[in-house]
Amino acid sequence: MKCIIVDDEPLAIEGMALNIRQIDSLEVVGTFANAMDAYKFLKDNEVDLIF
């Protein structure tokens, strides 16, 4: 499943990405520091999960 991470803390994004990468069925396709950037990405890309 494709997923993205949205958080304003870079360290939180890094930690979450490390944990997600340990799960074979999940793929991080984007990380964003704010909701507006994530929204722009979601307009053109389909994801299954948002963290």
Phi and psi restraints in degrees (range 20) as a CNS / XPLOR table:
assign (resid 1 and name C) (resid 2 and name N)
       (resid 2 and name CA) (resid 2 and name C) 1.0 -85.0 20.0 2
assign (resid 2 and name N) (resid 2 and name CA)
       (resid 2 and name C) (resid 3 and name N) 1.0 137.4 20.0 2
assign (resid 2 and name C) (resid 3 and name N)
       (resid 3 and name CA) (resid 3 and name C) 1.0 -141.1 20.0 2
assign (resid 3 and name N) (resid 3 and name CA)
       (resid 3 and name C) (resid 4 and name N) 1.0 160.1 20.0 2
assign (resid 3 and name C) (resid 4 and name N)
       (resid 4 and name CA) (resid 4 and name C) 1.0 -126.4 20.0 2
assign (resid 4 and name N) (resid 4 and name CA)
       (resid 4 and name C) (resid 5 and name N) 1.0 160.3 20.0 2
assign (resid 4 and name C) (resid 5 and name N)
       (resid 5 and name CA) (resid 5 and name C) 1.0 -120.9 20.0 2
assign (resid 5 and name N) (resid 5 and name CA)
       (resid 5 and name C) (resid 6 and name N) 1.0 131.7 20.0 2
assign (resid 5 and name C) (resid 6 and name N)
       (resid 6 and name CA) (resid 6 and name C) 1.0 -125.7 20.0 2
assign (resid 6 and name N) (resid 6 and name CA)
       (resid 6 and name C) (resid 7 and name N) 1.0 117.0 20.0 2
assign (resid 6 and name C) (resid 7 and name N)
       (resid 7 and name CA) (resid 7 and name C) 1.0 -162.1 20.0 2
assign (resid 7 and name N) (resid 7 and name CA)
       (resid 7 and name C) (resid 8 and name N) 1.0 146.1 20.0 2
assign (resid 7 and name C) (resid 8 and name N)
       (resid 8 and name CA) (resid 8 and name C) 1.0 -89.0 20.0 2
assign (resid 8 and name N) (resid 8 and name CA)
       (resid 8 and name C) (resid 9 and name N) 1.0 1.4 20.0 2
assign (resid 8 and name C) (resid 9 and name N)
       (resid 9 and name CA) (resid 9 and name C) 1.0 -107.9 20.0 2
assign (resid 9 and name N) (resid 9 and name CA)
       (resid 9 and name C) (resid 10 and name N) 1.0 112.0 20.0 2
assign (resid 9 and name C) (resid 10 and name N)
       (resid 10 and name CA) (resid 10 and name C) 1.0 -56.4 20.0 2
assign (resid 10 and name N) (resid 10 and name CA)
       (resid 10 and name C) (resid 11 and name N) 1.0 -36.9 20.0 2
assign (resid 10 and name C) (resid 11 and name N)
       (resid 11 and name CA) (resid 11 and name C) 1.0 -68.0 20.0 2
assign (resid 11 and name N) (resid 11 and name CA)
       (resid 11 and name C) (resid 12 and name N) 1.0 -35.9 20.0 2
assign (resid 11 and name C) (resid 12 and name N)
       (resid 12 and name CA) (resid 12 and name C) 1.0 -66.3 20.0 2
assign (resid 12 and name N) (resid 12 and name CA)
       (resid 12 and name C) (resid 13 and name N) 1.0 -40.7 20.0 2
assign (resid 12 and name C) (resid 13 and name N)
       (resid 13 and name CA) (resid 13 and name C) 1.0 -61.3 20.0 2
assign (resid 13 and name N) (resid 13 and name CA)
       (resid 13 and name C) (resid 14 and name N) 1.0 -45.8 20.0 2
assign (resid 13 and name C) (resid 14 and name N)
       (resid 14 and name CA) (resid 14 and name C) 1.0 -61.5 20.0 2
assign (resid 14 and name N) (resid 14 and name CA)
       (resid 14 and name C) (resid 15 and name N) 1.0 -45.5 20.0 2
assign (resid 14 and name C) (resid 15 and name N)
       (resid 15 and name CA) (resid 15 and name C) 1.0 -63.5 20.0 2
assign (resid 15 and name N) (resid 15 and name CA)
       (resid 15 and name C) (resid 16 and name N) 1.0 -43.5 20.0 2
assign (resid 15 and name C) (resid 16 and name N)
       (resid 16 and name CA) (resid 16 and name C) 1.0 -63.8 20.0 2
assign (resid 16 and name N) (resid 16 and name CA)
       (resid 16 and name C) (resid 17 and name N) 1.0 -42.9 20.0 2
assign (resid 16 and name C) (resid 17 and name N)
       (resid 17 and name CA) (resid 17 and name C) 1.0 -62.6 20.0 2
assign (resid 17 and name N) (resid 17 and name CA)
       (resid 17 and name C) (resid 18 and name N) 1.0 -40.5 20.0 2
assign (resid 17 and name C) (resid 18 and name N)
       (resid 18 and name CA) (resid 18 and name C) 1.0 -61.6 20.0 2
assign (resid 18 and name N) (resid 18 and name CA)
       (resid 18 and name C) (resid 19 and name N) 1.0 -43.1 20.0 2
assign (resid 18 and name C) (resid 19 and name N)
       (resid 19 and name CA) (resid 19 and name C) 1.0 -66.7 20.0 2
assign (resid 19 and name N) (resid 19 and name CA)
       (resid 19 and name C) (resid 20 and name N) 1.0 -42.3 20.0 2
assign (resid 19 and name C) (resid 20 and name N)
       (resid 20 and name CA) (resid 20 and name C) 1.0 -64.6 20.0 2
assign (resid 20 and name N) (resid 20 and name CA)
       (resid 20 and name C) (resid 21 and name N) 1.0 -38.6 20.0 2
assign (resid 20 and name C) (resid 21 and name N)
       (resid 21 and name CA) (resid 21 and name C) 1.0 -65.9 20.0 2
assign (resid 21 and name N) (resid 21 and name CA)
       (resid 21 and name C) (resid 22 and name N) 1.0 -14.3 20.0 2
assign (resid 21 and name C) (resid 22 and name N)
       (resid 22 and name CA) (resid 22 and name C) 1.0 -80.2 20.0 2
assign (resid 22 and name N) (resid 22 and name CA)
       (resid 22 and name C) (resid 23 and name N) 1.0 -10.4 20.0 2
assign (resid 22 and name C) (resid 23 and name N)
       (resid 23 and name CA) (resid 23 and name C) 1.0 -104.4 20.0 2
assign (resid 23 and name N) (resid 23 and name CA)
       (resid 23 and name C) (resid 24 and name N) 1.0 113.7 20.0 2
assign (resid 23 and name C) (resid 24 and name N)
       (resid 24 and name CA) (resid 24 and name C) 1.0 -59.8 20.0 2
assign (resid 24 and name N) (resid 24 and name CA)
       (resid 24 and name C) (resid 25 and name N) 1.0 -30.9 20.0 2
assign (resid 24 and name C) (resid 25 and name N)
       (resid 25 and name CA) (resid 25 and name C) 1.0 -81.4 20.0 2
assign (resid 25 and name N) (resid 25 and name CA)
       (resid 25 and name C) (resid 26 and name N) 1.0 -5.2 20.0 2
assign (resid 25 and name C) (resid 26 and name N)
       (resid 26 and name CA) (resid 26 and name C) 1.0 -109.8 20.0 2
assign (resid 26 and name N) (resid 26 and name CA)
       (resid 26 and name C) (resid 27 and name N) 1.0 142.9 20.0 2
assign (resid 26 and name C) (resid 27 and name N)
       (resid 27 and name CA) (resid 27 and name C) 1.0 -133.1 20.0 2
assign (resid 27 and name N) (resid 27 and name CA)
       (resid 27 and name C) (resid 28 and name N) 1.0 121.0 20.0 2
assign (resid 27 and name C) (resid 28 and name N)
       (resid 28 and name CA) (resid 28 and name C) 1.0 -79.4 20.0 2
assign (resid 28 and name N) (resid 28 and name CA)
       (resid 28 and name C) (resid 29 and name N) 1.0 116.2 20.0 2
assign (resid 28 and name C) (resid 29 and name N)
       (resid 29 and name CA) (resid 29 and name C) 1.0 -105.8 20.0 2
assign (resid 29 and name N) (resid 29 and name CA)
       (resid 29 and name C) (resid 30 and name N) 1.0 -2.9 20.0 2
assign (resid 29 and name C) (resid 30 and name N)
       (resid 30 and name CA) (resid 30 and name C) 1.0 -175.5 20.0 2
assign (resid 30 and name N) (resid 30 and name CA)
       (resid 30 and name C) (resid 31 and name N) 1.0 149.4 20.0 2
assign (resid 30 and name C) (resid 31 and name N)
       (resid 31 and name CA) (resid 31 and name C) 1.0 -130.5 20.0 2
assign (resid 31 and name N) (resid 31 and name CA)
       (resid 31 and name C) (resid 32 and name N) 1.0 141.8 20.0 2
assign (resid 31 and name C) (resid 32 and name N)
       (resid 32 and name CA) (resid 32 and name C) 1.0 -140.2 20.0 2
assign (resid 32 and name N) (resid 32 and name CA)
       (resid 32 and name C) (resid 33 and name N) 1.0 143.1 20.0 2
assign (resid 32 and name C) (resid 33 and name N)
       (resid 33 and name CA) (resid 33 and name C) 1.0 -90.2 20.0 2
assign (resid 33 and name N) (resid 33 and name CA)
       (resid 33 and name C) (resid 34 and name N) 1.0 -9.1 20.0 2
assign (resid 33 and name C) (resid 34 and name N)
       (resid 34 and name CA) (resid 34 and name C) 1.0 -152.4 20.0 2
assign (resid 34 and name N) (resid 34 and name CA)
       (resid 34 and name C) (resid 35 and name N) 1.0 160.4 20.0 2
assign (resid 34 and name C) (resid 35 and name N)
       (resid 35 and name CA) (resid 35 and name C) 1.0 -66.8 20.0 2
assign (resid 35 and name N) (resid 35 and name CA)
       (resid 35 and name C) (resid 36 and name N) 1.0 -32.4 20.0 2
assign (resid 35 and name C) (resid 36 and name N)
       (resid 36 and name CA) (resid 36 and name C) 1.0 -65.7 20.0 2
assign (resid 36 and name N) (resid 36 and name CA)
       (resid 36 and name C) (resid 37 and name N) 1.0 -41.5 20.0 2
assign (resid 36 and name C) (resid 37 and name N)
       (resid 37 and name CA) (resid 37 and name C) 1.0 -64.9 20.0 2
assign (resid 37 and name N) (resid 37 and name CA)
       (resid 37 and name C) (resid 38 and name N) 1.0 -39.7 20.0 2
assign (resid 37 and name C) (resid 38 and name N)
       (resid 38 and name CA) (resid 38 and name C) 1.0 -63.4 20.0 2
assign (resid 38 and name N) (resid 38 and name CA)
       (resid 38 and name C) (resid 39 and name N) 1.0 -41.9 20.0 2
assign (resid 38 and name C) (resid 39 and name N)
       (resid 39 and name CA) (resid 39 and name C) 1.0 -60.0 20.0 2
assign (resid 39 and name N) (resid 39 and name CA)
       (resid 39 and name C) (resid 40 and name N) 1.0 -44.8 20.0 2
assign (resid 39 and name C) (resid 40 and name N)
       (resid 40 and name CA) (resid 40 and name C) 1.0 -59.9 20.0 2
assign (resid 40 and name N) (resid 40 and name CA)
       (resid 40 and name C) (resid 41 and name N) 1.0 -41.0 20.0 2
assign (resid 40 and name C) (resid 41 and name N)
       (resid 41 and name CA) (resid 41 and name C) 1.0 -64.4 20.0 2
assign (resid 41 and name N) (resid 41 and name CA)
       (resid 41 and name C) (resid 42 and name N) 1.0 -43.1 20.0 2
assign (resid 41 and name C) (resid 42 and name N)
       (resid 42 and name CA) (resid 42 and name C) 1.0 -67.8 20.0 2
assign (resid 42 and name N) (resid 42 and name CA)
       (resid 42 and name C) (resid 43 and name N) 1.0 -23.3 20.0 2
assign (resid 42 and name C) (resid 43 and name N)
       (resid 43 and name CA) (resid 43 and name C) 1.0 -63.6 20.0 2
assign (resid 43 and name N) (resid 43 and name CA)
       (resid 43 and name C) (resid 44 and name N) 1.0 -30.2 20.0 2
assign (resid 43 and name C) (resid 44 and name N)
       (resid 44 and name CA) (resid 44 and name C) 1.0 -114.5 20.0 2
assign (resid 44 and name N) (resid 44 and name CA)
       (resid 44 and name C) (resid 45 and name N) 1.0 -3.4 20.0 2
assign (resid 44 and name C) (resid 45 and name N)
       (resid 45 and name CA) (resid 45 and name C) 1.0 -135.5 20.0 2
assign (resid 45 and name N) (resid 45 and name CA)
       (resid 45 and name C) (resid 46 and name N) 1.0 145.2 20.0 2
assign (resid 45 and name C) (resid 46 and name N)
       (resid 46 and name CA) (resid 46 and name C) 1.0 -102.4 20.0 2
assign (resid 46 and name N) (resid 46 and name CA)
       (resid 46 and name C) (resid 47 and name N) 1.0 131.1 20.0 2
assign (resid 46 and name C) (resid 47 and name N)
       (resid 47 and name CA) (resid 47 and name C) 1.0 -129.6 20.0 2
assign (resid 47 and name N) (resid 47 and name CA)
       (resid 47 and name C) (resid 48 and name N) 1.0 160.3 20.0 2
assign (resid 47 and name C) (resid 48 and name N)
       (resid 48 and name CA) (resid 48 and name C) 1.0 -98.5 20.0 2
assign (resid 48 and name N) (resid 48 and name CA)
       (resid 48 and name C) (resid 49 and name N) 1.0 -31.4 20.0 2
assign (resid 48 and name C) (resid 49 and name N)
       (resid 49 and name CA) (resid 49 and name C) 1.0 -136.0 20.0 2
assign (resid 49 and name N) (resid 49 and name CA)
       (resid 49 and name C) (resid 50 and name N) 1.0 146.5 20.0 2
assign (resid 49 and name C) (resid 50 and name N)
       (resid 50 and name CA) (resid 50 and name C) 1.0 -126.3 20.0 2
assign (resid 50 and name N) (resid 50 and name CA)
       (resid 50 and name C) (resid 51 and name N) 1.0 124.1 20.0 2
